[in-house]
Amino acid sequence: MLKLGKTKRALAMAAAAVALAGGATLAGAGSANASFGCTGGDGCNHQTAIRFDNSSYYGNHEWWGPFTELKMQTDGNFVLYCNANGNPIWASNTDVSYSPYHNYLQFQNNGNMTIWQYSSLGGGTYPVWNTNTPNAYEAIVQADGNFVIYNSSGTALWSSNTYHPSNCPATAGYWG
């Protein structure tokens, strides 16, 4: 993953916003434009949606909202950060700081978002965290600071409960 300083990241995000305003689509692996989760504000056009297509993500995978960044980190923790100040606003608390264990994130076809742990020495793979959301359709990194899983009807099934977090003031004025 390319590491950018705050200034370069801000310029890249501004360029992406201009491209999106011109009708372009920005999507990382396993993601698409958001279809639920925001009812107001310009930031709604720049949310990231993740589809439940059985994709697996190992350390250093990122999804960006207009004011937050969701990361599956190399330590096995899944964390939502505020872009403006780098503060963590939610975490799965699944970090593994000891070898030979490793975690990866999977958006399962059945709608469950699961963090799996495996050992490079063998012994199988088992779930260490999940959302228990059967029939989920997509997960969205929203403009209001919340990370939410929706079904195909637009009903929220799970959230990080980080709606307008106090340590990420840029999300004020947006609502999901």
Secondary structure, DSSP 4 states (H G I P E B T S, - for coil): -----HHHHHHHHHHHHHHHHTT-----TTEEE--SS--BSGGGGG-EEEE-SSEEE-SSEEEE-SSEEEEE-TTS-EEEEETTT--EEEE------STTEEEEEEE-TTS-EEEEEEETT-S-EEEEEE---TTEEEEEE-TTS-EEEEETTS-EEEE---SS-TT-GGGTT-B-
